[in-house]
C-alpha cells in the first residue's frame, strides 16, 4: 500500500501564488496533480517522472511548474498567476511504471482563488 499526503492549499487572491506538496511513502515512477472543481469531473493538471519528464495541461502551461525531490519521495506544484477558474480540490497522483501499475490518490487539498 502507498500513502500520499498533500499540503499547501488555501485561499489566495487572483494573481497570487501557492505551492502544493505531496509526500509519498515509497518511490514511484510517475507523480503529479489532478484537480476537481465542484460539480465537475477530475482533470489532469501536470505529471512528472522520476527522470524529470513533465507534462502540463494547456490551461496551466507557463503558470504552474511541477518538480520533485526523489530522495524525499515528494512532488511539488508551484502555482503562479492564479485565476478564479483554478479553484478546485487538488489531488496528488502516483503510478508505478507500466500498464499494470496501480493508481494512487491523495485525499486532496482545497485551493480557492478569489477575484
VOMAR-195510 format. One line per field, with one value per atom (N, C-alpha, C, O, CB): atom name; residue number from 1; residue in one letter; x, y negated, z. Coordinates in steps of 0.1 Angstrom, whole numbers, plus 2048, in hexadecimal, padded with zeros to 3 digits. Glycine has a CB too. Example, Ala and Ser with C-alpha at 12.3 -4.5 7.8 and 13.67 -1.06 7.14 Angstrom:
BEGIN
tido = [N,CA,C,O,CB,N,CA,C,O,CB] $
pagu = [1,1,1,1,1,2,2,2,2,2] $
guro = [A,A,A,A,A,S,S,S,S,S] $
xx = [884,87B,884,88E,871,880,889,881,886,88D] $
yy = [839,82D,821,821,82D,816,80B,800,7F5,806] $
zz = [84E,84E,84E,855,85A,847,847,84F,850,839] $
//
This chain:
BEGIN
tido = [N,CA,C,O,CB,N,CA,C,O,CB,N,CA,C,O,CB,N,CA,C,O,CB,N,CA,C,O,CB,N,CA,C,O,CB,N,CA,C,O,CB,N,CA,C,O,CB,N,CA,C,O,CB,N,CA,C,O,CB,N,CA,C,O,CB,N,CA,C,O,CB,N,CA,C,O,CB,N,CA,C,O,CB,N,CA,C,O,CB,N,CA,C,O,CB,N,CA,C,O,CB,N,CA,C,O,CB,N,CA,C,O,CB,N,CA,C,O,CB,N,CA,C,O,CB,N,CA,C,O,CB,N,CA,C,O,CB,N,CA,C,O,CB,N,CA,C,O,CB,N,CA,C,O,CB,N,CA,C,O,CB,N,CA,C,O,CB,N,CA,C,O,CB,N,CA,C,O,CB,N,CA,C,O,CB,N,CA,C,O,CB,N,CA,C,O,CB,N,CA,C,O,CB,N,CA,C,O,CB,N,CA,C,O,CB,N,CA,C,O,CB,N,CA,C,O,CB,N,CA,C,O,CB,N,CA,C,O,CB,N,CA,C,O,CB,N,CA,C,O,CB,N,CA,C,O,CB,N,CA,C,O,CB,N,CA,C,O,CB,N,CA,C,O,CB,N,CA,C,O,CB,N,CA,C,O,CB,N,CA,C,O,CB,N,CA,C,O,CB,N,CA,C,O,CB,N,CA,C,O,CB,N,CA,C,O,CB,N,CA,C,O,CB,N,CA,C,O,CB,N,CA,C,O,CB,N,CA,C,O,CB,N,CA,C,O,CB,N,CA,C,O,CB,N,CA,C,O,CB,N,CA,C,O,CB,N,CA,C,O,CB,N,CA,C,O,CB,N,CA,C,O,CB,N,CA,C,O,CB,N,CA,C,O,CB,N,CA,C,O,CB,N,CA,C,O,CB,N,CA,C,O,CB,N,CA,C,O,CB,N,CA,C,O,CB,N,CA,C,O,CB,N,CA,C,O,CB,N,CA,C,O,CB,N,CA,C,O,CB,N,CA,C,O,CB,N,CA,C,O,CB,N,CA,C,O,CB,N,CA,C,O,CB,N,CA,C,O,CB,N,CA,C,O,CB,N,CA,C,O,CB,N,CA,C,O,CB,N,CA,C,O,CB,N,CA,C,O,CB,N,CA,C,O,CB,N,CA,C,O,CB,N,CA,C,O,CB,N,CA,C,O,CB,N,CA,C,O,CB,N,CA,C,O,CB,N,CA,C,O,CB,N,CA,C,O,CB,N,CA,C,O,CB,N,CA,C,O,CB,N,CA,C,O,CB,N,CA,C,O,CB,N,CA,C,O,CB,N,CA,C,O,CB,N,CA,C,O,CB,N,CA,C,O,CB,N,CA,C,O,CB,N,CA,C,O,CB,N,CA,C,O,CB,N,CA,C,O,CB,N,CA,C,O,CB,N,CA,C,O,CB,N,CA,C,O,CB,N,CA,C,O,CB,N,CA,C,O,CB,N,CA,C,O,CB,N,CA,C,O,CB,N,CA,C,O,CB,N,CA,C,O,CB,N,CA,C,O,CB] $
pagu = [1,1,1,1,1,2,2,2,2,2,3,3,3,3,3,4,4,4,4,4,5,5,5,5,5,6,6,6,6,6,7,7,7,7,7,8,8,8,8,8,9,9,9,9,9,10,10,10,10,10,11,11,11,11,11,12,12,12,12,12,13,13,13,13,13,14,14,14,14,14,15,15,15,15,15,16,16,16,16,16,17,17,17,17,17,18,18,18,18,18,19,19,19,19,19,20,20,20,20,20,21,21,21,21,21,22,22,22,22,22,23,23,23,23,23,24,24,24,24,24,25,25,25,25,25,26,26,26,26,26,27,27,27,27,27,28,28,28,28,28,29,29,29,29,29,30,30,30,30,30,31,31,31,31,31,32,32,32,32,32,33,33,33,33,33,34,34,34,34,34,35,35,35,35,35,36,36,36,36,36,37,37,37,37,37,38,38,38,38,38,39,39,39,39,39,40,40,40,40,40,41,41,41,41,41,42,42,42,42,42,43,43,43,43,43,44,44,44,44,44,45,45,45,45,45,46,46,46,46,46,47,47,47,47,47,48,48,48,48,48,49,49,49,49,49,50,50,50,50,50,51,51,51,51,51,52,52,52,52,52,53,53,53,53,53,54,54,54,54,54,55,55,55,55,55,56,56,56,56,56,57,57,57,57,57,58,58,58,58,58,59,59,59,59,59,60,60,60,60,60,61,61,61,61,61,62,62,62,62,62,63,63,63,63,63,64,64,64,64,64,65,65,65,65,65,66,66,66,66,66,67,67,67,67,67,68,68,68,68,68,69,69,69,69,69,70,70,70,70,70,71,71,71,71,71,72,72,72,72,72,73,73,73,73,73,74,74,74,74,74,75,75,75,75,75,76,76,76,76,76,77,77,77,77,77,78,78,78,78,78,79,79,79,79,79,80,80,80,80,80,81,81,81,81,81,82,82,82,82,82,83,83,83,83,83,84,84,84,84,84,85,85,85,85,85,86,86,86,86,86,87,87,87,87,87,88,88,88,88,88,89,89,89,89,89,90,90,90,90,90,91,91,91,91,91,92,92,92,92,92,93,93,93,93,93,94,94,94,94,94,95,95,95,95,95,96,96,96,96,96,97,97,97,97,97,98,98,98,98,98,99,99,99,99,99,100,100,100,100,100,101,101,101,101,101,102,102,102,102,102,103,103,103,103,103,104,104,104,104,104,105,105,105,105,105,106,106,106,106,106,107,107,107,107,107,108,108,108,108,108,109,109,109,109,109,110,110,110,110,110,111,111,111,111,111,112,112,112,112,112,113,113,113,113,113,114,114,114,114,114,115,115,115,115,115] $
guro = [X,X,X,X,X,X,X,X,X,X,X,X,X,X,X,X,X,X,X,X,X,X,X,X,X,X,X,X,X,X,X,X,X,X,X,X,X,X,X,X,X,X,X,X,X,X,X,X,X,X,X,X,X,X,X,X,X,X,X,X,X,X,X,X,X,X,X,X,X,X,X,X,X,X,X,X,X,X,X,X,X,X,X,X,X,X,X,X,X,X,X,X,X,X,X,X,X,X,X,X,X,X,X,X,X,X,X,X,X,X,X,X,X,X,X,X,X,X,X,X,X,X,X,X,X,X,X,X,X,X,X,X,X,X,X,X,X,X,X,X,X,X,X,X,X,X,X,X,X,X,X,X,X,X,X,X,X,X,X,X,X,X,X,X,X,X,X,X,X,X,X,X,X,X,X,X,X,X,X,X,X,X,X,X,X,X,X,X,X,X,X,X,X,X,X,X,X,X,X,X,X,X,X,X,X,X,X,X,X,X,X,X,X,X,X,X,X,X,X,X,X,X,X,X,X,X,X,X,X,X,X,X,X,X,X,X,X,X,X,X,X,X,X,X,X,X,X,X,X,X,X,X,X,X,X,X,X,X,X,X,X,X,X,X,X,X,X,X,X,X,X,X,X,X,X,X,X,X,X,X,X,X,X,X,X,X,X,X,X,X,X,X,X,X,X,X,X,X,X,X,X,X,X,X,X,X,X,X,X,X,X,X,X,X,X,X,X,X,X,X,X,X,X,X,X,X,X,X,X,X,X,X,X,X,X,X,X,X,X,X,X,X,X,X,X,X,X,X,X,X,X,X,X,X,X,X,X,X,X,X,X,X,X,X,X,X,X,X,X,X,X,X,X,X,X,X,X,X,X,X,X,X,X,X,X,X,X,X,X,X,X,X,X,X,X,X,X,X,X,X,X,X,X,X,X,X,X,X,X,X,X,X,X,X,X,X,X,X,X,X,X,X,X,X,X,X,X,X,X,X,X,X,X,X,X,X,X,X,X,X,X,X,X,X,X,X,X,X,X,X,X,X,X,X,X,X,X,X,X,X,X,X,X,X,X,X,X,X,X,X,X,X,X,X,X,X,X,X,X,X,X,X,X,X,X,X,X,X,X,X,X,X,X,X,X,X,X,X,X,X,X,X,X,X,X,X,X,X,X,X,X,X,X,X,X,X,X,X,X,X,X,X,X,X,X,X,X,X,X,X,X,X,X,X,X,X,X,X,X,X,X,X,X,X,X,X,X,X,X,X,X,X,X,X,X,X,X,X,X,X,X,X,X,X,X,X,X,X,X,X,X,X,X,X,X] $
xx = [808,800,809,814,7F7,804,80B,802,7F6,80F,808,800,806,812,801,7FD,801,7FB,7EE,7FC,803,7FE,801,80C,804,7F6,7F7,7F7,7F2,7EC,7FD,7FD,7FF,804,807,7FB,7FE,7F2,7F3,808,7E6,7DA,7D6,7DB,7CF,7CD,7C9,7C1,7BD,7D4,7BF,7B8,7C2,7CA,7AD,7C1,7CA,7C2,7B9,7D6,7C7,7C0,7C5,7D0,7C3,7BD,7C1,7CF,7D1,7B7,7D8,7E5,7EF,7FB,7E5,7EB,7F4,7FA,7F8,7ED,801,808,806,804,817,807,807,810,812,7F9,816,81D,817,816,82C,814,80F,81A,823,803,819,823,81B,810,82C,821,81C,827,831,814,826,831,82B,820,835,832,82F,837,842,831,831,837,842,84B,82D,842,84D,850,848,848,85B,85E,855,852,86D,850,846,84B,84F,838,84A,84F,848,84F,84D,83B,834,82C,824,82A,82D,825,81F,825,82D,815,80F,803,801,80B,7FB,7F0,7E4,7E5,7F3,7D9,7CC,7C4,7C7,7C4,7B9,7B1,7A2,79F,7B4,799,78B,783,784,786,77D,774,766,763,773,75F,752,749,747,74B,743,73A,741,73A,731,74E,756,75D,75F,760,762,76A,778,77D,769,77F,78D,796,793,792,79F,7A7,7B6,7BA,7A3,7BE,7CD,7D2,7CE,7D4,7DB,7E2,7F0,7F4,7E2,7F8,806,80B,806,80F,815,81B,82A,82F,816,832,840,845,840,847,84F,855,861,866,859,867,873,87F,889,876,87E,889,886,88D,88A,87C,878,872,873,884,86C,864,856,850,862,852,846,83B,83E,849,82F,823,819,816,81C,814,80B,7FF,7FF,812,7F4,7E7,7EA,7F1,7DB,7E3,7E5,7E1,7E6,7DD,7D7,7D1,7DB,7D9,7C4,7E5,7EE,7FC,805,7EE,7FF,80D,811,80A,80D,81D,823,820,827,81E,817,813,817,81B,804,815,818,825,828,80D,82D,839,839,837,845,83A,83B,849,851,832,84D,85A,85A,84F,864,865,865,873,87D,861,873,880,87F,878,881,886,884,889,884,88C,893,898,88E,88F,8A5,885,87A,86D,863,879,86C,860,855,849,85B,859,850,84F,859,855,842,840,83A,832,836,83D,839,831,834,844,828,822,822,81B,813,82B,82B,821,821,83A,817,80C,80D,80B,7FF,810,811,806,800,81F,804,7FA,7EC,7E6,7FE,7E8,7DC,7D0,7CF,7DA,7C6,7B9,7AE,7AF,7B8,7A2,797,793,78E,78B,795,792,79B,799,792,7A6,7AF,7A9,7AF,7BD,79F,799,794,78C,78D,799,795,79C,7A4,79A,798,7A0,7AB,7A8,796,7B7,7C2,7C7,7C9,7CE,7C8,7CB,7D9,7DC,7C0,7E1,7ED,7EB,7E2,7F7,7F3,7F1,7FF,809,7EB,7FF,80B,808,7FD,812,811,80F,81D,826,807,81E,82A,82B,821,829,837,83A,833,833,849,82E,828,819,813,82C,812,803,7FC,7F0,7FF,802,7FB,7FD,7F8,800,806,808,7FC,7F3,812,7FB,7EF,7EF,7FA,7EF,7E3,7E2,7E0,7D9,7D6,7E6,7E5,7E1,7E5,7F3,7D8,7D3,7D4,7D2,7C4,7D7,7D6,7C8,7BF,7DF,7C5,7B8,7B4,7A8,7B6,7BD,7BA,7BD,7BC,7AC,7C0,7C2,7BB,7BD,7D1,7B3,7AB,7B3,7B9,79F,7B2,7B7,7AC,7A4,7C1,7AA,7A0,7A6,7AE,796,7A3,7A8,79D,793,7AF,79E,794,796,7A2,793,78C,78D,78E,78F,782] $
yy = [80C,800,7F3,7F3,800,7E9,7DC,7D1,7D1,7D9,7C8,7BD,7B0,7AE,7BC,7A7,79A,78F,790,798,786,77C,76E,76A,77D,766,759,74E,750,757,743,737,72B,72C,738,71F,712,70B,700,715,711,70B,6FF,6FE,715,6F7,6EC,6E2,6E5,6E5,6D6,6CB,6C0,6BC,6C5,6BC,6B2,6AA,6AE,6B9,69D,694,697,69C,686,694,695,68E,683,690,695,690,694,692,681,69A,69F,6AD,6B2,69F,6B2,6BF,6C8,6C3,6BC,6D5,6DF,6EA,6EC,6E5,6F2,6FD,709,70A,6FB,714,720,72A,72B,725,732,73D,74A,74B,73A,755,762,76C,76E,767,772,77C,78A,78D,779,792,7A0,7A9,7A6,7A5,7B4,7BD,7C6,7CB,7C6,7C7,7CE,7C7,7BE,7DD,7CB,7C5,7CA,7D6,7C8,7C1,7C5,7BE,7B2,7C1,7C5,7C0,7B3,7A9,7CA,7B3,7A7,7A1,7A8,7AB,794,78D,780,77B,78A,77B,76F,76A,76E,771,761,75B,75B,758,74D,75E,75C,752,750,76A,74D,744,746,74B,735,743,745,739,737,752,732,727,72C,737,71C,726,72B,72D,724,721,739,73C,73F,742,731,740,742,750,755,737,755,761,75E,752,768,767,766,765,76C,771,75B,759,759,755,74C,75D,75D,74E,746,765,74B,73F,740,739,739,749,74B,758,75D,73F,75E,76A,769,761,776,771,771,77F,786,767,784,791,78F,784,797,79B,79A,795,791,7A8,795,78F,780,77B,797,77A,76C,769,75D,764,773,770,76B,771,77D,75F,759,758,758,74B,756,755,74B,74D,762,741,737,736,738,72A,733,72F,722,719,72F,720,713,707,6FC,713,709,6FE,6F9,6EE,703,701,6FD,6FB,6F6,707,6FE,6FD,6EF,6E6,703,6ED,6DF,6D9,6CF,6D7,6DE,6D9,6E3,6DE,6D6,6F0,6FA,701,703,704,705,70D,719,717,704,725,731,735,734,73C,73A,73E,749,74C,733,750,75B,75C,759,768,761,765,774,778,75D,77B,78A,790,79A,790,78A,78F,78E,795,787,784,782,788,787,774,78E,793,789,78B,79F,77C,771,76A,768,767,766,75E,751,750,766,746,739,733,737,730,72A,722,713,70F,727,70C,6FD,6F7,6F9,6F8,6F0,6EA,6DB,6D5,6EF,6D5,6C6,6C1,6C8,6C2,6B4,6AD,6B4,6B6,6AB,6B7,6BF,6B7,6AB,6C3,6BF,6BA,6C0,6CB,6BC,6B9,6BF,6CD,6D5,6B6,6CF,6DC,6E7,6F3,6DB,6E4,6EE,6F4,6FD,6E8,6EE,6F2,701,704,6E9,709,718,71F,719,71E,72B,734,73B,740,73F,739,73F,74C,74D,735,756,764,768,767,76E,76D,773,780,787,774,783,790,797,790,78D,7A4,7AB,7B9,7BE,7AE,7BD,7CA,7D0,7CA,7C8,7DD,7E5,7E6,7E6,7F2,7E9,7EA,7F6,801,7EB,7F5,800,7FF,7F9,80D,806,806,80C,809,80C,815,81C,814,818,82A,80A,803,7FD,7F8,7F8,7FE,7F9,7E9,7E3,7FF,7E4,7D5,7D3,7DA,7D0,7C8,7C4,7B5,7AD,7C6,7B2,7A5,7A0,7A7,7A5,793,78C,789,78B,780,783,780,772,76E,781,76A,75D,751,753,75D,746,739,72E,72D,736,726,71C,710,70A,719,70B,6FE,6F5,6F9,700,6EA,6E0,6D3,6CD,6DE,6CF,6C2,6B8,6BA,6C5,6AD,6A3,699,696,69D,692,687,67A,670,688] $
zz = [800,800,800,806,80C,7F9,7F8,7FE,7FB,7EA,805,80B,804,803,81A,800,7FB,804,807,7EC,809,812,80C,80A,820,808,803,80D,818,7F8,80A,812,80A,7FE,81E,80F,808,803,7FE,7FE,803,7FE,807,812,7FC,801,809,801,7F5,810,806,7FF,7FB,803,809,7EE,7E9,7DF,7D8,7E2,7DD,7D4,7C6,7C4,7D8,7BC,7AE,7AC,7B0,7A4,7A4,7A2,7AC,7AA,7A2,7B7,7C1,7BE,7B3,7CE,7C8,7C6,7D2,7DD,7C4,7D0,7DA,7D5,7C9,7DC,7DF,7DC,7E3,7EF,7E0,7DB,7E1,7E2,7DA,7D8,7EC,7EE,7F0,7F5,7FB,7EC,7EE,7F1,7E9,7E1,7FD,801,800,805,810,7F9,7F7,801,805,7E9,805,80E,808,80F,815,7FB,7F3,7E6,7E2,7F0,7E0,7D3,7C8,7C7,7CF,7BF,7B5,7A8,7A8,7B9,79D,790,78B,788,785,78B,786,792,799,77B,794,79E,797,78D,7AA,79D,797,79F,7AA,789,798,79E,795,789,7A2,79A,794,79C,7A8,792,796,79E,79A,78F,79C,7A4,7A2,7A8,7B4,7A7,7A0,7A4,7A8,7A3,79A,7B1,7B5,7A9,7A0,7BE,7A8,79D,790,786,79A,790,783,785,790,781,779,779,77D,77B,76C,782,785,778,76F,78E,778,76C,770,77B,765,766,768,768,760,75D,771,772,76D,764,780,773,76F,774,77F,774,76D,772,770,768,76A,777,776,779,782,780,772,774,77D,780,767,781,789,782,788,78E,774,76C,768,760,760,76F,76D,760,75B,76F,759,74D,752,75A,744,74D,751,747,73B,757,74B,743,74A,755,73F,742,748,740,734,749,747,740,73A,73F,74A,72E,727,730,72F,71A,738,740,74B,750,747,74E,759,754,75B,764,747,742,742,73E,733,747,749,756,75A,73E,75E,76B,776,781,76B,774,77E,77B,76F,77F,785,783,78C,798,785,787,78F,790,787,789,79C,79F,7A9,7AF,7A4,7AB,7B5,7BC,7B5,7AF,7C8,7CF,7D1,7DA,7DC,7C9,7C9,7D7,7DB,7BE,7DD,7E9,7F4,7FE,7ED,7F3,7FD,7F9,800,800,7ED,7E7,7E7,7EA,7EF,7E3,7E4,7D7,7D0,7EF,7D3,7C7,7CB,7D5,7BD,7C4,7C7,7BA,7AF,7CB,7BD,7B2,7B6,7BF,7B0,7B0,7B1,7A8,79C,7AE,7AE,7A7,7A8,7B2,7AD,79C,79B,793,78B,796,794,78C,78D,782,77D,799,79A,796,797,7A9,790,78B,793,798,77C,794,79A,795,79C,799,788,782,787,784,773,78E,794,7A1,7A6,796,7A6,7B2,7B1,7A8,7B6,7BA,7B9,7C5,7CC,7AC,7C7,7CF,7C7,7BD,7D6,7CB,7C4,7CB,7D7,7C4,7C2,7C7,7C2,7B6,7C2,7CB,7C7,7C1,7C5,7D3,7B7,7AF,7AD,7AC,7A1,7AE,7AC,7A5,7A8,7B9,79D,796,793,78E,788,796,793,784,77D,79A,77F,771,76B,772,76F,75F,758,758,761,75E,74F,74D,759,75B,741,760,76B,779,783,76D,778,785,78B,784,782,798,79F,7A0,7A0,7AD,7A0,7A3,7B1,7B8,79B,7B6,7C4,7C4,7BC,7CC,7CE,7CF,7DE,7E7,7CB,7DF,7EC,7EF,7E6,7EC,7FA,7FE,7FA,7FB,80D,7F5,7EF,7F8,804,7EB,7F2,7F9,7F1,7E5,7FB,7F8,7F2,7EE,7F7,7FA,7E2,7DD,7D9,7D0,7D2,7E0,7DC,7D8,7E0,7E8,7CC,7C6,7C6,7BE,7B8,7CD,7CD,7C3,7BF,7DB,7BE,7B4,7BA,7B3,7AA] $
//
